[in-house]
Amino acid sequence: MNIAEMLTPSRICLQVRAETKEEVLNELIGILEKNGDLEDVQEVTRVIFEREKLMSTGIGHGIALPHGKTNAVKHTSAAMITLAQPVDYDSLDNQPVQLAIMLVGKENQVSTHLKLLSKISRIIANESFRHYAIDAENAEQIHKLFEEADEN
């Protein structure tokens, strides 16, 4: 599965105003809900927040990659936001987050979930990609970045 197939422009929001990690997570869950990806928004919220309690998904370099597995999603789903102002996220490098990508997969699709997390991590590890994504003017520009990354 390609990242761009899941992370369509309607699942990408730019310059979101959030002040806390919780607001960031709720914004991402809200995007999935608006796109009809969720069977049970409360269960998805519970799973994501429980996962975050285990260890911060702020992976460094201004990036958060919250994720979880639950059958409360219709299919493996992703959402992305850039933030109007960096948010303290308890990141591994103690840097605030400017970009967050959420991945929620089905419980019985662990292999797919891990492959997608790995693929997203590789893509966003590229410094140029991060800068282009954070500076993008619209969701279509970011979607195109993922399409290009999927081809490589």
C-alpha positions in Angstrom: 0.0 0.0 0.0 1.3 3.4 -0.9 1.3 6.3 1.6 -0.3 8.7 -0.9 -3.2 6.3 -1.4 -4.1 6.6 2.3 -3.0 10.2 2.8 -5.2 11.9 0.3 -5.5 15.7 0.3 -8.7 15.6 2.4 -6.7 13.9 5.1 -4.0 16.6 5.2 -4.6 19.9 7.0 -2.1 22.8 7.1 -1.4 25.4 9.7 -3.6 23.9 12.4 -3.9 25.8 15.6 -3.2 23.5 18.5 -1.6 24.2 21.8 -1.1 20.8 23.4 -0.3 17.2 22.4 -3.9 16.3 23.2 -5.2 18.9 20.8 -2.8 17.6 18.1 -4.1 14.0 18.6 -7.7 15.1 18.6 -7.2 17.2 15.4 -5.8 14.1 13.6 -8.6 11.8 14.9 -11.1 14.4 13.7 -9.7 14.3 10.2 -10.1 10.6 10.1 -13.7 10.9 11.4 -14.6 13.5 8.8 -13.3 11.3 6.1 -15.5 8.4 7.3 -12.5 6.2 8.2 -13.7 5.3 11.7 -16.2 2.8 13.0 -16.0 4.1 16.6 -14.3 7.5 17.3 -14.2 7.0 21.1 -12.4 3.6 20.8 -9.9 5.1 18.3 -9.3 8.0 20.7 -8.8 5.6 23.6 -6.3 3.5 21.7 -4.3 6.5 20.5 -4.1 8.1 23.9 -3.2 4.8 25.6 -0.4 4.2 23.1 0.9 7.7 23.7 1.0 7.0 27.5 3.4 4.1 26.8 6.0 6.3 25.1 5.8 9.6 23.2 5.4 9.3 19.5 7.3 12.6 19.1 10.1 11.0 17.1 12.3 14.1 16.9 13.2 16.8 14.3 9.8 18.4 14.9 7.8 15.3 13.9 5.2 13.2 15.7 4.0 9.9 14.4 1.1 8.8 16.6 -0.2 5.4 15.8 -2.3 2.5 17.0 -4.1 -0.7 16.1 -7.8 -1.2 16.6 -10.8 -2.7 14.8 -12.6 0.5 15.3 -11.3 1.7 11.9 -12.8 0.6 8.6 -9.4 0.2 7.1 -5.8 1.3 7.7 -6.0 5.1 7.7 -3.7 8.1 7.9 -4.0 11.8 8.6 -1.5 14.6 8.7 -1.3 18.1 10.0 1.2 20.9 10.0 1.0 23.3 12.9 0.7 27.1 12.9 3.0 27.2 15.9 5.2 24.4 17.2 3.7 22.4 20.1 5.5 20.8 23.1 4.9 17.1 22.6 7.4 15.5 25.0 9.4 14.4 22.0 12.4 12.2 22.3 14.7 15.1 21.4 12.7 17.6 23.5 12.0 19.7 20.4 8.5 20.9 19.7 6.4 19.3 17.0 5.5 21.1 13.7 4.2 18.2 11.7 2.2 15.1 12.8 1.2 12.1 10.9 -1.3 9.6 12.4 -1.5 6.0 11.3 -4.3 3.7 12.6 -4.5 0.1 11.4 -6.6 -3.0 12.0 -5.5 -5.2 14.9 -5.1 -8.2 12.6 -2.9 -6.3 10.1 0.2 -5.9 12.3 2.7 -6.6 9.4 1.0 -4.0 7.2 0.9 -1.5 10.1 4.6 -1.9 10.8 5.6 -1.7 7.1 3.7 1.5 6.7 5.2 3.0 9.9 8.6 2.1 8.6 7.9 3.6 5.2 6.5 6.9 6.7 9.5 7.1 9.0 11.9 6.7 6.1 10.1 9.4 4.1 10.0 11.9 6.9 13.6 11.2 7.9 14.6 13.2 4.8 15.3 16.7 5.9 14.3 18.2 2.5 11.0 16.4 2.6 10.3 17.8 6.1 11.0 21.3 5.1 8.9 21.1 2.0 6.0 19.6 3.9 6.1 22.2 6.7 6.3 25.0 4.2 3.7 23.7 1.8 0.9 26.0 0.8 -1.8 23.4 0.2 -2.6 19.7 0.9 -2.1 18.8 -2.8 1.6 19.8 -2.6 2.2 17.5 0.4 0.2 14.7 -1.4 2.5 15.1 -4.4 5.5 14.8 -2.1 4.2 11.5 -0.9 3.4 10.3 -4.4 7.0 11.0 -5.4 8.4 9.3 -2.3 6.2 6.3 -2.9 7.8 5.9 -6.4 11.3 5.8 -4.9 
